[in-house]
Amino acid sequence: MVKHIVLYTLKEGVDKEEAVKLIASCLEPLVGVIPGLLKMEIRRAYQGMDYALYSEFESRNALSDYAVHPAHLAAKEHFWHLLDSRVAADYDV
């Protein structure tokens, strides 16, 4: 299993509460749609970043496939323009 954690900042002027709700509504339903995606949580963060994405995948290949999956790419179109920066870390369990 692979755990995938990403921390994001949103662009200045973006309503952070509404943006996080939008992002969660786009990405969390992908569990069960994208093969190998086992869990997805999007939550508002504090102490430096605006929100955190936590997800679990069956394997490194499943994570790679998720990145280019059409459903994921379509979901990102709804919010990608709101993002300013991101930092990611993946690790095997």
N, C-alpha and C positions, 0 to 999 in steps of 0.2 A: 504494500500500500504506500501511496505517496500523499503527503500533506502539502498543500499549496497555500501559502499565505501572502497576501498582497495588501500593502498599505498605500492609501491614496490621499492626495490633497486635491481639492476642487478649485476651480478658477475663482478669482476674486469677484464678488458680487452674486455668486450663485447661492440660492437658498439651500443650505446644507441639509436641513431636515427633509425637504421635498426631494432633493436630488438623491439622497440615500434611499428613500422610499421607492423612487423610480428605478434605481439601479437594482435594488433587491427584487422588485416586481419583474424585471427583465431577466435576471440571471438565476434566481433561486428555482423557478419552474423548469429549468433545464435538467434538473435531477430526474432521471427516468426517461429523458429524451435523448441525451447524449450517452452513448455506451461508455461504461467505465467511470462515469461521474457518480460518486456515491453520496456525497453530501456537499451542500453549499450554504454558507451563511454570510450575509452582508449586514454589518452593524456600524452605527455611528461610533467613531473613535474619539479619544481625547488625548491630550498631552502631545500635540504636534502634528498629528495627521487627522484628516476629516472622517475617513471611514476605513474599515478593514473588511477584507474578503477572506474567508476561510473555507477551504474545500478539501475534499478527500477523493482520491482516484485509485482505481484498482492497481495501476502500474504507471511507470514513466511514459510508456507508449500511450496509455489512455490520456494522460495529461497533454502530451504532444498532439494527439488527435483532437482533443477538446479545443486547443488553441486555433485550429483551422476549420473546425466543424461549422457548416453553414448556419446552424441554429445559434451558435455562439456569436458568429460574425454578425448575424442579423440583429441579435439582442444588443450588441455593442453600438450599433448605429443610433440607438435611441438616447445614448448618454455619453458617448466618447467625447463629444465636443465640450462637456462640462469639466473634464479632467485636466488637472495641471501637471501633477507628477505622480510617480508610483515607485515603490520599492517592493521587490518580490523575493521570497525564499521558498525553496522546495526541499523536502527531506523525506527519506525512506523510513518506513516504520517496520 
